[in-house]
Amino acid sequence: MKPIVFLVPAAVLAVAVLRAAVGETTESGGMPVGDGKPVVRVFDGARLHPVASAPVDDGVLVVEDGKIKAAGARGTVVIPEGAEVIDCRGKVIIPGLVCTHSHIGGPSGGDMSGPIQPEARVLDSIDVRATSLPRARAGGLTTVNVMPGSGHLVSGQTVYLKLREGRTIEELALRNGDGSVAGGLKMANGTNSIRSAPFPGTRGKSAALVRQSFLKARDYQKKVAAAGGDAAKLPDRDLGMETMVEVLEGKRVVHHHTHRADDILSVLRLREEFGFKVVLHHVSEAWKVADEIAAAGAGCSIILLDSPGGKLEARDFDLRNGAELEKRGVVTAVHTDDPVTDSRWLLRSAALAVRGGMSREKALESVTLAGARLLGLEGRTGSLEAGKDADFAVLTGDPLSVYSRVEETWVEGKKVFDLEKPEDRLMAEGGRGAGDTEISTTCCFSK
């Protein structure tokens, strides 16, 4: 008879063994759960980069009940009595990184049945136990916009995640004020969505199909309004049209993949016609039409690459994109498009923007507060300010230096990455087992 083999998450097994050995129950931040009072921690002596204000040497960050209580220079911040004080001298603390365009968790949206599928949700396709999530935490990421692919004109609904430790997507998904799942709508143009029927074969046909879809959504919107809440008069429910109406009503932002200057202008033309909110993603040729982007008031989520190759339409990509957009006051984020750029290297991407002429201040903002603004989350995260979620990363040095390392990542006041933990270091550095989400255990054999 063959031995029974159980599959247990590796990190869970390691933690369970440790807890059994010490006879202690802990929260994810590592502090024993006591009498139920909010845990107050003080991160003392670090150089703080609040992003919303100037850096502070010898700073103090106070975290209570998952929120930032205070952040500032020593002497200006009151340290609560009884707080756990963590010595951070010689360290740097920055807001948790926000990636506005990621594919961690293996998401998928629309299929090959048609080019426009707004009803598809990546929420229904993400594996929160995939190793790409702990690798993102190892890079200091705390918030991500997980997207479907760009092979469709409309490939589905994105989802905004907090990289909490959780077993289900519901534990990570951010919510809107009405309780609905927070996210946008992924759209694309250019060569990715051009193929044989029923997909468009030209750029002109691509724009025509999108325009027709928005006109159809307007009609659906009018029919719902005319029904006045009378179920007998309502049109048959259409999940795709419901999503497109959310876009028309400004309840859902469009995250639009686009590269060439003419494709960028096509997006802005449709935006002008239908009035939807849009974030332009990638925009390899943003430097050619930066004035038009600024005039339209559109935000940009750019990618920074330092190696040749890729698609032909990105051949005129330039590192100065960030600098040109900064000059014109465009809200600009830098993203990974993980796995195009590994999430562990998002800060390096911001440094490449500096190489291209972007200021250091805006480069750090591009992976923190600017990203939060583009996702509509600036009230919760993206900077070290009182009242915001305690999302931050502890670094060994300058955030834009390739020699600096992320030592700890905290989400809502709980530590989700610690370089000192062997299983976390494995995710940060790679090696045997780094791509495995589970290990085999049995009473009948040992490793």
C-alpha positions as CSV (number, residue, x, y, z in Angstrom):
1,M,0.0,0.0,0.0
2,K,1.4,3.4,-1.0
3,P,2.0,5.9,1.8
4,I,-0.5,8.7,2.0
5,V,1.1,12.1,1.1
6,F,-0.5,15.3,2.3
7,L,0.3,18.7,0.7
8,V,0.9,21.5,3.2
9,P,2.0,25.0,2.4
10,A,5.7,25.2,3.2
11,A,5.5,28.5,5.0
12,V,2.5,27.4,7.0
13,L,4.3,24.2,8.1
14,A,7.4,26.0,9.2
15,V,5.4,28.5,11.3
16,A,3.2,25.8,12.8
17,V,6.3,23.8,13.9
18,L,7.8,26.9,15.5
19,R,4.6,27.8,17.3
20,A,4.2,24.3,18.6
21,A,7.8,24.4,19.9
22,V,7.4,27.6,21.9
23,G,3.7,27.0,22.8
24,E,2.7,30.4,21.6
25,T,0.0,31.9,19.3
26,T,1.2,35.0,17.4
27,E,-0.3,37.5,15.0
28,S,1.3,38.0,11.5
29,G,3.3,40.9,12.9
30,G,5.1,38.5,15.3
31,M,3.8,40.0,18.6
32,P,2.0,37.7,21.0
33,V,-1.7,38.3,21.1
34,G,-2.5,39.7,24.6
35,D,-5.6,41.1,26.2
36,G,-7.1,42.3,22.9
37,K,-5.8,45.9,23.2
38,P,-4.5,47.4,19.9
39,V,-0.8,46.7,19.4
40,V,1.2,50.0,19.4
41,R,4.7,49.9,17.8
42,V,7.2,52.6,17.4
43,F,9.8,52.4,14.6
44,D,12.5,54.6,16.0
45,G,15.5,56.3,14.5
46,A,15.1,55.5,10.8
47,R,15.3,58.0,7.9
48,L,11.7,58.4,6.9
49,H,10.6,59.1,3.4
50,P,6.9,60.1,3.9
51,V,6.7,61.0,0.1
52,A,3.9,63.6,0.8
53,S,6.6,65.7,2.6
54,A,10.3,66.0,2.8
55,P,12.5,63.1,4.1
56,V,13.2,63.1,7.9
57,D,16.4,62.0,9.5
58,D,16.2,60.3,12.9
59,G,12.5,59.9,12.4
60,V,9.8,58.2,14.4
61,L,6.9,56.2,13.0
62,V,4.1,55.2,15.3
63,V,1.7,52.4,14.3
64,E,-1.5,51.5,16.2
65,D,-4.2,49.1,15.3
66,G,-3.1,48.8,11.6
67,K,-3.0,52.6,11.1
68,I,-0.2,55.2,11.1
69,K,-0.7,57.2,14.3
70,A,2.2,59.6,13.6
71,A,5.3,60.1,11.5
72,G,7.9,62.7,11.9
73,A,11.2,63.9,13.4
74,R,12.2,63.0,16.9
75,G,10.8,65.6,19.3
76,T,7.8,66.2,17.2
77,V,6.2,62.8,17.7
78,V,4.8,61.6,21.0
79,I,5.8,58.0,21.8
80,P,2.8,56.3,23.5
81,E,3.5,54.8,26.9
82,G,3.8,51.1,26.9
83,A,4.5,50.9,23.1
84,E,6.9,48.4,21.7
85,V,9.9,50.4,20.5
86,I,11.8,48.9,17.5
87,D,15.3,50.3,17.0
88,C,15.6,51.3,13.3
89,R,18.7,53.4,13.4
90,G,20.7,53.1,10.2
91,K,17.5,52.0,8.3
92,V,15.3,53.7,5.8
93,I,11.5,53.5,5.9
94,I,9.3,54.2,2.9
95,P,5.6,53.8,2.1
96,G,4.6,50.3,0.9
97,L,5.1,50.2,-2.9
98,V,2.1,50.3,-5.2
99,C,2.3,48.5,-8.5
100,T,-0.4,49.8,-10.8
101,H,0.0,47.0,-13.4
102,S,0.8,43.4,-12.4
103,H,-0.1,39.8,-13.3
104,I,0.9,38.1,-10.0
105,G,-1.2,35.2,-9.1
106,G,-1.6,34.0,-12.7
107,P,-4.8,36.0,-13.6
108,S,-6.7,35.5,-16.8
109,G,-9.7,37.3,-18.3
110,G,-11.4,37.0,-21.6
111,D,-11.0,34.0,-23.9
112,M,-10.7,33.7,-27.7
113,S,-14.5,33.9,-28.3
114,G,-14.4,37.6,-28.9
115,P,-12.4,40.9,-28.6
116,I,-14.7,42.6,-26.0
117,Q,-15.4,40.8,-22.8
118,P,-15.9,43.3,-19.9
119,E,-17.8,40.7,-17.9
120,A,-14.7,38.6,-17.2
121,R,-13.2,39.1,-13.7
122,V,-9.6,38.3,-12.8
123,L,-11.0,38.0,-9.2
124,D,-12.2,34.6,-10.3
125,S,-8.9,33.4,-11.6
126,I,-6.2,34.5,-9.2
127,D,-4.2,32.0,-7.1
128,V,-3.3,33.8,-3.9
129,R,-1.0,31.0,-2.9
130,A,1.2,31.4,-6.0
131,T,4.8,32.2,-5.1
132,S,4.6,35.4,-7.2
133,L,2.7,37.0,-4.2
134,P,5.4,36.4,-1.5
135,R,8.0,37.5,-4.1
136,A,6.1,40.8,-4.5
137,R,6.1,41.2,-0.7
138,A,9.9,40.6,-0.8
139,G,10.1,43.6,-3.1
140,G,8.3,45.9,-0.6
141,L,5.0,45.8,-2.5
142,T,1.9,46.2,-0.4
143,T,-0.8,47.2,-3.0
144,V,-1.2,45.9,-6.6
145,N,-3.6,46.3,-9.5
146,V,-3.9,42.7,-10.9
147,M,-4.8,42.8,-14.6
148,P,-5.9,40.4,-17.3
149,G,-3.8,40.3,-20.5
150,S,-3.8,42.7,-23.4
151,G,-4.8,40.4,-26.2
152,H,-8.3,41.8,-26.3
153,L,-9.8,45.3,-26.8
154,V,-11.5,44.7,-23.5
155,S,-10.2,41.8,-21.6
156,G,-12.0,42.1,-18.3
157,Q,-12.1,43.6,-14.8
158,T,-9.0,44.2,-12.8
159,V,-8.8,43.8,-9.0
160,Y,-7.0,45.9,-6.5
161,L,-5.3,43.8,-3.8
162,K,-3.6,44.5,-0.5
163,L,-0.8,41.9,-0.1
164,R,-2.0,40.7,3.3
165,E,-1.3,37.1,4.2
166,G,-4.5,35.3,3.3
167,R,-5.8,32.0,2.0
168,T,-8.5,33.4,-0.3
169,I,-8.8,36.2,-2.8
170,E,-11.6,37.7,-0.6
171,E,-9.0,38.3,2.2
172,L,-6.8,40.3,-0.1
173,A,-9.3,42.2,-2.3
174,L,-9.9,45.8,-1.5
175,R,-13.5,47.0,-1.3
176,N,-15.3,50.2,-2.4
177,G,-17.4,52.2,0.0
178,D,-20.5,50.2,-1.1
179,G,-18.8,46.9,-0.4
180,S,-18.2,46.0,-4.0
181,V,-14.7,44.8,-5.1
182,A,-12.4,47.6,-6.1
183,G,-10.9,47.5,-9.5
184,G,-10.9,48.9,-13.0
185,L,-11.4,47.7,-16.6
186,K,-8.5,46.5,-18.7
187,M,-8.5,47.7,-22.3
188,A,-5.9,47.6,-25.0
189,N,-5.1,48.7,-28.6
190,G,-2.2,48.3,-30.9
191,T,-0.9,45.0,-32.2
192,N,-1.8,42.8,-29.3
193,S,-5.5,42.8,-30.1
194,I,-5.1,42.7,-33.9
195,R,-5.7,39.1,-35.3
196,S,-8.1,37.1,-37.4
197,A,-11.9,37.4,-36.9
198,P,-13.8,37.8,-34.7
199,F,-10.9,40.0,-33.5
200,P,-10.1,43.2,-35.4
201,G,-7.6,43.1,-38.3
202,T,-6.7,46.8,-38.2
203,R,-6.3,49.7,-35.8
204,G,-9.3,51.5,-37.4
205,K,-11.5,48.5,-36.9
206,S,-10.3,48.2,-33.3
207,A,-11.4,51.7,-32.5
208,A,-14.7,51.1,-34.3
209,L,-15.5,48.0,-32.2
210,V,-14.8,49.9,-28.9
211,R,-16.9,52.8,-30.0
212,Q,-19.8,50.5,-30.9
213,S,-19.5,48.8,-27.5
214,F,-19.8,52.2,-25.7
215,L,-22.8,53.2,-27.8
216,K,-24.5,49.9,-26.9
217,A,-23.7,50.6,-23.2
218,R,-25.3,54.0,-23.5
219,D,-28.5,52.4,-24.8
220,Y,-28.5,49.9,-22.0
221,Q,-28.0,52.7,-19.5
222,K,-31.0,54.6,-20.9
223,K,-33.2,51.5,-20.7
224,V,-32.3,50.9,-17.1
225,A,-33.0,54.5,-16.2
226,A,-36.3,54.4,-18.1
227,A,-37.4,51.4,-16.1
228,G,-37.4,53.4,-13.0
229,G,-36.8,50.4,-10.8
230,D,-39.7,48.4,-12.2
231,A,-38.4,44.9,-12.7
232,A,-40.9,44.2,-15.4
233,K,-39.5,47.0,-17.5
234,L,-35.8,46.4,-17.0
235,P,-33.8,44.9,-19.9
236,D,-32.4,41.4,-19.6
237,R,-29.4,41.6,-17.3
238,D,-26.1,41.9,-19.2
239,L,-23.0,41.6,-17.1
240,G,-20.8,43.1,-19.8
241,M,-23.0,46.1,-20.3
242,E,-23.3,46.6,-16.6
243,T,-19.5,46.9,-16.4
244,M,-19.4,49.3,-19.4
245,V,-22.0,51.5,-17.8
246,E,-19.9,51.6,-14.6
247,V,-17.1,53.0,-16.8
248,L,-19.5,55.6,-18.4
249,E,-20.7,56.7,-15.0
250,G,-17.1,57.1,-13.7
251,K,-17.4,54.2,-11.1
252,R,-14.7,52.2,-12.8
253,V,-11.5,53.5,-14.3
254,V,-10.2,52.2,-17.6
255,H,-6.6,50.9,-17.4
256,H,-5.6,51.1,-21.1
257,H,-2.6,49.2,-22.6
258,T,-1.1,51.4,-25.4
259,H,2.3,52.0,-26.9
260,R,2.6,54.0,-30.1
261,A,1.9,57.7,-30.2
262,D,-1.0,57.3,-32.6
263,D,-2.5,54.6,-30.4
264,I,-2.2,56.8,-27.4
265,L,-4.1,59.6,-29.2
266,S,-6.8,57.1,-30.3
267,V,-7.4,56.3,-26.6
268,L,-7.6,60.0,-25.8
269,R,-10.0,60.5,-28.7
270,L,-12.4,57.8,-27.3
271,R,-12.1,59.2,-23.8
272,E,-13.1,62.7,-25.1
273,E,-16.1,61.2,-26.9
274,F,-17.4,59.1,-24.0
275,G,-16.0,60.8,-21.0
276,F,-14.5,57.9,-19.1
277,K,-11.7,58.0,-16.7
278,V,-8.5,56.5,-18.0
279,V,-5.0,55.6,-17.0
280,L,-2.6,55.1,-19.9
281,H,-0.4,52.0,-19.4
282,H,3.1,51.5,-20.8
283,V,2.9,54.5,-23.2
284,S,6.3,53.7,-24.8
285,E,6.0,56.8,-27.0
286,A,4.6,59.1,-24.3
287,W,7.6,61.5,-24.9
288,K,6.2,62.1,-28.4
289,V,2.7,63.2,-27.2
290,A,3.4,64.4,-23.7
291,D,1.6,67.7,-24.3
292,E,-1.5,66.0,-25.5
293,I,-1.5,63.6,-22.5
294,A,-1.2,66.5,-20.1
295,A,-3.9,68.5,-21.9
296,A,-6.3,65.5,-21.6
297,G,-5.6,65.2,-17.8
298,A,-4.9,61.5,-18.1
299,G,-2.6,59.7,-15.7
300,C,0.2,57.4,-16.9
301,S,1.5,54.1,-15.6
302,I,4.8,53.6,-17.3
303,I,7.2,50.7,-17.6
304,L,10.9,51.1,-17.5
305,L,13.1,48.6,-19.4
306,D,16.9,48.6,-19.9
307,S,17.2,45.8,-22.4
308,P,16.3,45.7,-26.1
309,G,13.7,43.4,-27.7
310,G,10.0,43.0,-27.2
311,K,7.3,44.1,-29.6
312,L,8.0,46.3,-32.7
313,E,5.5,49.0,-31.6
314,A,7.7,49.6,-28.5
315,R,10.9,50.2,-30.5
316,D,10.8,54.0,-29.8
317,F,10.5,53.5,-26.0
318,D,12.7,56.0,-24.2
319,L,13.8,56.2,-20.6
320,R,12.9,59.9,-20.6
321,N,9.2,59.2,-20.6
322,G,9.0,59.8,-16.8
323,A,10.9,63.0,-17.1
324,E,8.8,64.4,-19.9
325,L,5.6,63.6,-18.1
326,E,6.9,65.1,-14.9
327,K,7.7,68.3,-16.7
328,R,4.1,68.6,-17.7
329,G,2.6,67.8,-14.3
330,V,1.2,64.4,-15.4
331,V,0.5,62.0,-12.5
332,T,2.9,59.2,-13.4
333,A,3.4,55.8,-11.8
334,V,6.0,53.2,-12.6
335,H,4.8,49.5,-12.8
336,T,6.3,46.1,-13.2
337,D,3.9,44.3,-15.5
338,D,5.2,41.3,-13.5
339,P,6.5,38.9,-14.9
340,V,7.9,41.4,-17.5
341,T,9.7,43.0,-14.6
342,D,9.9,40.9,-11.4
343,S,8.1,42.7,-8.6
344,R,11.3,42.5,-6.5
345,W,12.8,45.1,-8.8
346,L,10.2,47.8,-8.8
347,L,12.4,50.2,-6.9
348,R,15.1,49.6,-9.5
349,S,12.6,50.6,-12.2
350,A,12.1,53.9,-10.4
351,A,15.8,54.4,-10.4
352,L,15.9,53.9,-14.1
353,A,13.4,56.7,-14.4
354,V,15.9,58.9,-12.6
355,R,18.6,57.8,-15.1
356,G,16.2,59.1,-17.8
357,G,15.9,62.5,-16.1
358,M,13.0,62.1,-13.6
359,S,13.6,63.8,-10.3
360,R,14.4,61.5,-7.3
361,E,11.4,62.8,-5.5
362,K,8.9,62.0,-8.3
363,A,10.6,58.7,-9.0
364,L,9.9,57.5,-5.4
365,E,6.4,59.0,-5.7
366,S,5.9,57.0,-8.9
367,V,6.0,53.7,-7.0
368,T,4.0,54.9,-4.0
369,L,1.7,57.9,-3.8
370,A,1.3,58.4,-7.6
371,G,0.2,54.8,-8.0
372,A,-2.2,55.1,-5.1
373,R,-3.7,58.2,-6.8
374,L,-4.2,56.4,-10.1
375,L,-6.1,53.6,-8.3
376,G,-8.1,56.1,-6.2
377,L,-6.5,54.8,-3.0
378,E,-4.5,57.9,-2.0
379,G,-6.7,58.3,1.1
380,R,-5.6,54.9,2.4
381,T,-2.0,54.3,1.3
382,G,1.0,55.6,-0.7
383,S,2.5,57.9,1.9
384,L,3.5,57.9,5.6
385,E,0.8,60.1,7.0
386,A,-1.3,59.9,10.1
387,G,-4.6,58.1,9.5
388,K,-3.5,56.0,6.6
389,D,-3.0,52.3,6.6
390,A,0.3,51.2,8.1
391,D,1.8,50.0,4.8
392,F,5.5,50.4,4.7
393,A,8.9,48.8,3.9
394,V,12.1,48.9,6.0
395,L,15.2,49.2,3.8
396,T,18.9,48.9,4.4
397,G,19.7,52.2,2.6
398,D,18.8,54.6,-0.2
399,P,15.5,53.5,-1.9
400,L,16.9,54.1,-5.3
401,S,20.2,52.3,-4.9
402,V,20.6,48.8,-6.2
403,Y,22.7,48.0,-3.2
404,S,19.8,48.6,-0.8
405,R,17.7,45.6,0.3
406,V,14.1,45.3,1.6
407,E,14.4,43.9,5.1
408,E,10.8,44.0,6.1
409,T,7.4,44.7,4.5
410,W,4.4,45.6,6.6
411,V,0.7,45.7,5.5
412,E,-1.8,47.4,7.7
413,G,0.5,47.1,10.7
414,K,1.3,43.4,10.2
415,K,4.7,42.1,9.0
416,V,4.3,40.1,5.8
417,F,7.9,39.8,4.9
418,D,11.0,39.4,7.0
419,L,14.4,38.9,5.4
420,E,15.6,37.2,8.5
421,K,13.1,34.3,8.1
422,P,14.5,31.5,5.9
423,E,11.3,31.0,4.0
424,D,11.1,34.8,3.2
425,R,14.8,35.0,2.3
426,L,14.2,32.2,-0.2
427,M,11.5,34.2,-1.9
428,A,13.8,37.3,-1.9
429,E,16.9,35.6,-3.3
430,G,15.7,32.5,-5.1
431,G,17.1,29.0,-5.0
432,R,15.8,25.5,-4.7
433,G,12.2,25.5,-3.7
434,A,11.6,29.1,-4.4
435,G,9.0,28.3,-7.0
436,D,7.2,25.7,-4.9
437,T,4.0,26.6,-3.1
438,E,3.8,23.3,-1.2
439,I,6.0,20.5,0.2
440,S,5.2,16.9,0.7
441,T,5.0,15.5,4.3
442,T,4.4,12.0,5.5
443,C,5.0,9.9,8.5
444,C,6.5,7.2,6.3
445,F,9.6,8.9,5.0
446,S,11.7,11.9,5.7
447,K,13.8,14.3,3.5
